[in-house]
Every structure is written in C-alpha cells, then in structure tokens.
C-alpha cells in the first residue's frame, strides 16, 4: 500500500497536470487531489485545494523535479 504525501499545492488544474506529466517522465507516479473542485467554485481561484501527491518513497526525487518545474515557471513569467 502506498503512503501518498502532498508535494505541491497547485494554482490550477493545468499546473497540477503539467507537474504530474513531468513526474511521470521521471518515473514517479503521482495523483491529483481536488482537481474537480475548480468547477464547484466557478471563477474563484481554487488555490490550495488542488494538490499533487506522490508516494513517500519517491518524495526526494519528486522534490528535484518540483524545483525544476518551479524554476521554469519563474523564468517564463514576463510582464509586458
């Protein structure tokens, strides 16, 4: 039985799925918790409700992937 632990509180379902895909490329299985809550709250941002979970044994490797994911997001942010 897996011991799932939270890795990331996503800002959107899209962010959660992007990270889940990156984790899968690294061979790390992930689950998204709360992805259907966005429809329940409508236009309000569901920040903190959508979480990406990983197995506790995969957490160290998942943290490395998360660090790269966040660095890429910060580098891509531009204001015009």
N, C-alpha and C positions, 0 to 999 in steps of 0.2 A: 504494500500500500504506500502510495506516495504521500509525502508530507509537503503540501503546497504552501509556499510563503510568498507574501507580496514583494514584488520587485519595483513596481513603478505605478504611480497614480497618474493616469493619462488625462490630457486636456480634452481629448476627443476619441471617438471610436477609431478614427483614421490613424491617430498616433499609436493607439494600442495595437492595431493590426500591423502597422509598419514595424514596430518593435518585435512583435511576435514573429514576423517574417524573418527579420534579422537573426533572431534567436534560433529559428528553425535552420537557417543556413549554417549556423554554428553547431548544429546537432543538439540543441537544447529545446526540449518540449516546453510549451507554455500554454496557459489558459487565460482567457479574458473573463473577468468577473464584472458584471454590471453593464455589459455592452448594450443591453436593450433598455436601460434606464433613460437613455437620451430621448427616446420617443415619449417617455412618460412625463418628462419635464418640459418638453416642447423646445422653445427657443432659448430657454435659460441654459447656460453652460453647466454641464454635469460634472464639473471639476471635483475630483476626489472620489466619485462614485465608480469610475471605470478603472479597474486595476489589472495589471498584468502579473500573473502568478507563475512561479517556477518551482520545481522540486528543490527542496532544501539542499540536496547534494550538488545541484547544478548552480547554486547561488554565486559562488566565486567567479565562475566563468561568465555567468549571466551579467554580473556587475561590470565586467570588462566590456561586454557588448553594449550595455546600457551607457557606459561612459562614452563610447564611440558614437552611439546614437545621439546623445545629448550634445556632444561637441559638433556633430554635423548639423544639428538643428540650429545651434547658436551661430555657426558660420554662415548658414543660409539665410539668416534673418537680415533683411535690408529695409531701410526706410527711405522712401523717395519723396 
